[in-house]
Every structure is written in structure tokens, then in C-alpha cells.
């Protein structure tokens, strides 16, 4: 028996070992050949990092988990290798695999999981990808990757859609199901980007025109990203499956001896998960003027946001040139694939051997996977192999790649950050509520003041009236009493005077009698009774005089009391007048604040106008790209000017003033106010988050009415730009068509002379041309004729938008013809667009030329258009595009179109053009 060989620095172990399988995250040991005595493994690293509970900044160790999946024999192998046994024997219960050298000798390897040819797609997902998906939902980055020879089932394992049989769904579809089920659709978000690495060039599978995307590395954190790729937010599983189908349709594939549909590029699916959790509310107390503490302000802690990323990589298959039969361009593709896989293998070897230098920069594939191997992501690798003994060398190479990958350890980190933007929005909402509550209380206060003022005036008038009546009555009464008292006193005085006179006369008579009597009889004594009677009369006079004086004093005191009441009434009147003056001052302050807000609105509109003019002078070539650039510049300007106190921005104005108030200004009688308001709405429409709000609030209808009725060129230009931004949304496109938007835009295009207005109108129609459902209606309402009519301007930006619209229309027509939804000649040819397309196919401006080349290729894909295209000279342009176009995908599409069309081939032979 041949002696045992050593792999990975440890002796091989017998397949009969009774030792249990290794832990989930521990480093496995390669086993020895059969019938070799058991030898304990030594020198291998073992990780204790299975826990994902540690969340410190340093991270926790996490070894790369590797599973091997065996593909069953296909029909060709069953016929060609019928007399030969499989070169692979799997022992799933021991998580081991035997690779046969011959009928007597074999090598045994251990993996984290060993999956037989009968393993279901669900089983593969649960053991390979589900732990990674759960880690991604917890906030960790994760990677799932498939590696193996061409035709061993990598794409079947990862990217199978399973539309006919749900049990056949691959890892991509199942992972998205678990992610969508594990998030909150109200607070969390999921977005994806789908790319391919083809010939060392990163291309967007969702938008094929977006090619040669750059890789960006953060110098501080080392994170790798591709910001140029298209990112699509996912809300449901159906839209994700449609996105995968679209990406697979654009992926490069070829027919080789090993696989009829061999992938010629590495596919990378990036799923970005953003999850947030609510912060706690803390009460803070502040001292009042009297020194007592009272709760006044509630401060909010910002919610915690966990951002994680799941990367699913479907590597192109490694192959040998002599076995795959690759030649020509396919040979160049195979060389590029093998070079990138070789660079990946070098990085894995360096990491497994703890080398000081890891050559990540040797390939764009290794740069993209820098976080997956030796980085901070939790990584699972599934290596796919076949049973055929003819490919034993490739199978052994694949197995050794998996063995080396199992030695790589990553430092898994939880990525958390505070969501200050969410906190800012919450605080702004609270501020709006407080402002609204303050306005409501101010209004209630004003109403209460008005009620109190009216009630006080009524009470004051009533009190004055009662006071005057009572005063007149009392005055009349006292005058009457006074006159009666005076009259009584006079009568009493006269009566007393008469009594005194009569008494005096009687006394004189009596004295005379007494004197006479005395004289007659002498001195006689005066009786005491008469003296007493006189004294009594004097006493009565004194009492009557005192009572009269008391009555006069009482009248004086009452007069003094009424004067005091009059003074109190005057003081209350003065107090009410002061309250009215305070209310008037507060009203003036509120009017001043309203004036300040209006001036801020006009200032922000002016700044937006200036920024838009600068963008128009720069000529971005796309309407929606220009507006997005404006939003970026506005944000940058806000950050730059924050030190100078200029905190106002379009978004801040939108939050403070409110969308309804801004839209109401579109109907203002002041022309300047209308201009500023439509500019603010246009800039708000540049943000995708604001578009639904604008449409729900009736902003689309207001913009179209403004475009229809206004004669101001500035208003028409900005309104058309806002409609172009809203037309980027598919739902808004149908609303624009329902409300007669094409007819309105066509009339505007016919009347306008300003190139910038025409550019906005052409951009809006171009966006509508990209909707498959609106093709017939758009053409019937004159959309194509309007686009062709705008070429009279000759401005490059206008021509670029016209070319983009024609390219979008041609692409939708081509797709509809392929699906059998359209028959007959192209509507573009019927409307006379073909001569202009041929004329500008070699335009000096790159944006115009690129869109026209795409339109020609899509028109040429259907045989019914071939004769018209030959008659207009389009065939020569297609030949030129297939030879000289700078874009590889367009050049390939033109070549495929020419070779697949019998009419074109006949004409080329007639003209003796070698192709």
C-alpha cells in the first residue's frame, strides 16, 4: 500500500475515525488515506468564535465556513463514463469526502458540511446561507460564495429562481425571503444592486449602459463599495425576482464543451439592510424664575441604526482550455476568468499562511471580496464538484481551494451608528407640532381677548349708563330733599319767628299787666311755671337746628361716595385700554414674524434659481441627473454655510412652511411669488422621497395647469423640469398620461424657443418613452412627433434628450416584439424618425451618439424593420457600430443583429462586404 501523504501541515486521518464532527466555527482537519492508522492532528488553529453576541469595536473571530456539494452525473457522463466509477465518495454523516486516485487508493477531507447529489435546495440554503442571513439581520456583514469547475451547479445553487417549481429556488431567492420576513417595513429598508465582473470590468446588470464602474475603498475603515452601481429598494419578493430575471438576461454566457450555458462573468449581488431601533426619552428639568424646577423639555436620544450588507457571489467556472474548447473571444474570456480566480487563490493562500502581505489589489474580484476573506464579514463558501473521473484534476483543485479557505479567519464586527437624521426629523415634527399648538393657542388667546374686550366694552357701557342714571336720580332726589328741607326750615323759621313775635307781644302785654298790677298792687312774685315754659321753647329750637345740620352732613357724605365710585370706574376703563394696547403690540409682532418667513421663502427660491441657472450653463445632459446634482449642491452649500448662520434650505423650508402652503403660492396673483414657488416645487421634486407627497397633494395637477396657462418662459421651463422629475416614477407616468400630459408637453414644445425649456420638455417625454404600457398612447398623442420637432433647436442638450427618448422607445418596442406583444413595423419608422437616427448615428457628441447607436441596434433586432433600414442607409451604420463602437456591449449587440438577420446577410453578400 502506498504510504500516506500530508496536506495542510497535518497527517491524514482514516475514514473510520469515530471522533464526532468538528464544531460549526472550528477549523477542520484533513484526514488520511483509507486503512491508515489514526494519527491525532496537531498544529491546526481552532477558533472559539461561534458566538455572535460580542459587539465590541474589536470584533469577534469567525472562520470561513465551507460546504461541498456533489452534482449528480449528467446524461453525457452517464454515457461516456458508464464503465468507470465516480472519483468522489461522500460521507455526509461524518462530514467527510473521499477523492479516489484509483481503485485502491483515496484521500479523505473534512468540511463543515458535505452535501450529496440528493441534497435539496432547501437543505443547501439552511446549512450554507441561513446562518449568514441571520447574522446580517443582526447587523453583521455577510458573504455567500460558490466556487467550482464550469458546469458543476454554482448558478443552480445560488441563482435559481424556481418559478415553475418553488422547491428549486436558489440561495438568492430564499435569502431575500428571510430578510423581508425579518424586518419591519415601516422602520427598516432593504436595497439591492446586481453587477457582473466581466473581463476585469464591473458592469451593472440592472442598467447595462452603466459600465466600467469604479471600486472605492474607505481609507479610514477599509470598507469596499461600488457607489456607481444602481441601487433598487425592495418592498416585496415579486419585485426582487423580477430584478434577478432582468439581471440574468444581461449576464454574459456562452456555449462550451463543458456547459451549454457557461457563465462568462462573476455575478455579484449586494443586499444592503438598514434596521433601526427606537431611542429612550429622558426628562430634563430647568429652573424657573422663582427657583423651582419644572419639566419643560423632553430630550430624545437618537435611535440606533444597524447597517449590514449581504454579498452573494456566483463565480464563473474555472476551466481548462483544452477541455472547454474555448477559442477566439471565448478564449479571452476564459483567460480573464482564470486570472481572477488565480488571484483569489493567492489571497486565500496568503491568509491561510498568515502572510504579511495579501495581494488583494491583483484583481478587481479580490478587491471586491476584501471584506469577505480576512475582513469583518461572516463568510460561507460552497464548493461544487462533479463525479466524473475525467475531471479528477479540476475536482482535486476545487477541494484544495475549499480546504485552504477553511483556514481563513475574519474579525466579525457589528456595525451600529446613531440615526441623527431620524432624530432630526422627529425633532422637526415635534417642532411643527409645537408651532401648530402655539398658533392654535395664539388664535384661541386672540379670540378670548376679543371676547373679553367686547364683554368689557359692553359692561363698561352698561355700567356708565347705569351710573349716569343712578347719578341723575340721586342728584334729583337730593335736590328735591334739599329743597324740601330748606322749605321746611324756612316755614319753621317763619313759624318760630311768628311764635317768638307773638310770645314777645304776649310777654310785653303780660309785663305791662304785671307792671300795672305791680303798680296797682305792688311788687308781686313771678311764678316758676312761666319761666320753665320759656326755657322749654329755647331747648326745642336748639334741637331742631342740630337735626337740620346732621341732615346736611349726611347729604355731603353721600355725594363723596358717588365721587369715589366714579373714580373707580375711570380706573377700570384705563386698565382695559392698556390690555387692548398689549394685544395690538402682540399682533404687530406676529405680523413681523410672518413677513420674515415670507422673505426667507423668497430668498431660498432666489438661491434655488441661481443654482439651477449654473446647472443649466453646465449642461448635464439629463434632466433628472441635473436636479439630483442641484440637491447635492444645495446640501453641500448648507453644510458649508452653517458656520455663518445660514441654516435655511429647501428641505428646511419644506418642513417648516408645509407643502400645501408652497403649492398654494402657485396660484398667487403676484408673478414673482409664482416664479419662486414653482422653483421650490421643482427642487423638491428632484428628491425621490418628496415625489409621492407632491403628487398626493395635487402638485402634479397644479404644475400641468401652470404649464398650460402661464405665458412666462421661466415658469414654463421650471414647471416642465418638475414634471420631468415626477415622470421618473412609473406610477406618476400613468397619471401624466391620464391628465393629457403628452398633448400639453407637445404644445409647449411647439411654442417654446428657449433651448433650456425644450431640454426640460424633451427630458419629460424621454422618461415617458421608457414605459412599455404607454407606447401606443404616447405615439397616438404626438409624443414622437414632438420629440422630432424639437431637433430644430440644434442645441446639444436638447438633441441628447431626444436621442434618449428614441432609444427608450426603441428598447420598449424591441422587448414587446420579443414577447409577442407587438407585430408589424416600428412606430418610430412610421413617424419618420429613421432618417434623423441614421443622420446622427455618428454624431460628435458622445451622449447623442451612444443613444442613437442603441436605438439602431434595437430597431435592427426585428426582421420587419430590415428593408426600411437598408433603404435609409442604416445598414452601413450598423456595420460601423459593430466594428468601431467604443462600447463592447453595443458592439456585440450590433454584431449579433447583423449575423441573425437573413435580410441583412443577403444585402451584405450583394454588396460584397466581408463580415
Secondary structure as GFF3:
##gff-version 3
##sequence-region A 1 915
A	DSSP	beta_strand	6	7	.	.	.	ID=ss1
A	DSSP	beta_strand	10	11	.	.	.	ID=ss2
A	DSSP	beta_strand	60	63	.	.	.	ID=ss3
A	DSSP	beta_strand	65	71	.	.	.	ID=ss4
A	DSSP	alpha_helix	75	80	.	.	.	ID=ss5
A	DSSP	beta_strand	88	91	.	.	.	ID=ss6
A	DSSP	beta_strand	96	100	.	.	.	ID=ss7
A	DSSP	beta_strand	106	110	.	.	.	ID=ss8
A	DSSP	beta_strand	113	115	.	.	.	ID=ss9
A	DSSP	alpha_helix	121	128	.	.	.	ID=ss10
A	DSSP	alpha_helix	130	138	.	.	.	ID=ss11
A	DSSP	beta_strand	142	148	.	.	.	ID=ss12
A	DSSP	alpha_helix	154	159	.	.	.	ID=ss13
A	DSSP	three_ten_helix	166	168	.	.	.	ID=ss14
A	DSSP	alpha_helix	171	181	.	.	.	ID=ss15
A	DSSP	beta_strand	189	198	.	.	.	ID=ss16
A	DSSP	beta_strand	201	204	.	.	.	ID=ss17
A	DSSP	beta_strand	216	217	.	.	.	ID=ss18
A	DSSP	beta_strand	224	225	.	.	.	ID=ss19
A	DSSP	beta_strand	232	234	.	.	.	ID=ss20
A	DSSP	alpha_helix	237	249	.	.	.	ID=ss21
A	DSSP	beta_strand	253	254	.	.	.	ID=ss22
A	DSSP	beta_strand	262	263	.	.	.	ID=ss23
A	DSSP	beta_strand	266	277	.	.	.	ID=ss24
A	DSSP	beta_strand	281	287	.	.	.	ID=ss25
A	DSSP	beta_strand	293	300	.	.	.	ID=ss26
A	DSSP	beta_strand	304	314	.	.	.	ID=ss27
A	DSSP	alpha_helix	321	324	.	.	.	ID=ss28
A	DSSP	alpha_helix	329	352	.	.	.	ID=ss29
A	DSSP	three_ten_helix	360	362	.	.	.	ID=ss30
A	DSSP	alpha_helix	364	368	.	.	.	ID=ss31
A	DSSP	beta_strand	378	386	.	.	.	ID=ss32
A	DSSP	three_ten_helix	389	391	.	.	.	ID=ss33
A	DSSP	alpha_helix	392	405	.	.	.	ID=ss34
A	DSSP	beta_strand	409	412	.	.	.	ID=ss35
A	DSSP	beta_strand	416	418	.	.	.	ID=ss36
A	DSSP	alpha_helix	420	521	.	.	.	ID=ss37
A	DSSP	alpha_helix	528	618	.	.	.	ID=ss38
A	DSSP	alpha_helix	623	640	.	.	.	ID=ss39
A	DSSP	three_ten_helix	642	644	.	.	.	ID=ss40
A	DSSP	alpha_helix	650	657	.	.	.	ID=ss41
A	DSSP	alpha_helix	659	664	.	.	.	ID=ss42
A	DSSP	three_ten_helix	665	667	.	.	.	ID=ss43
A	DSSP	alpha_helix	671	685	.	.	.	ID=ss44
A	DSSP	alpha_helix	688	696	.	.	.	ID=ss45
A	DSSP	alpha_helix	699	709	.	.	.	ID=ss46
A	DSSP	alpha_helix	713	726	.	.	.	ID=ss47
A	DSSP	alpha_helix	730	738	.	.	.	ID=ss48
A	DSSP	alpha_helix	741	751	.	.	.	ID=ss49
A	DSSP	alpha_helix	755	769	.	.	.	ID=ss50
A	DSSP	three_ten_helix	772	774	.	.	.	ID=ss51
A	DSSP	alpha_helix	775	780	.	.	.	ID=ss52
A	DSSP	alpha_helix	783	789	.	.	.	ID=ss53
A	DSSP	three_ten_helix	790	793	.	.	.	ID=ss54
A	DSSP	alpha_helix	796	818	.	.	.	ID=ss55
A	DSSP	alpha_helix	827	830	.	.	.	ID=ss56
A	DSSP	alpha_helix	834	839	.	.	.	ID=ss57
A	DSSP	alpha_helix	846	860	.	.	.	ID=ss58
A	DSSP	three_ten_helix	863	865	.	.	.	ID=ss59
A	DSSP	alpha_helix	866	871	.	.	.	ID=ss60
A	DSSP	alpha_helix	874	884	.	.	.	ID=ss61
A	DSSP	alpha_helix	888	900	.	.	.	ID=ss62
A	DSSP	alpha_helix	902	910	.	.	.	ID=ss63
###
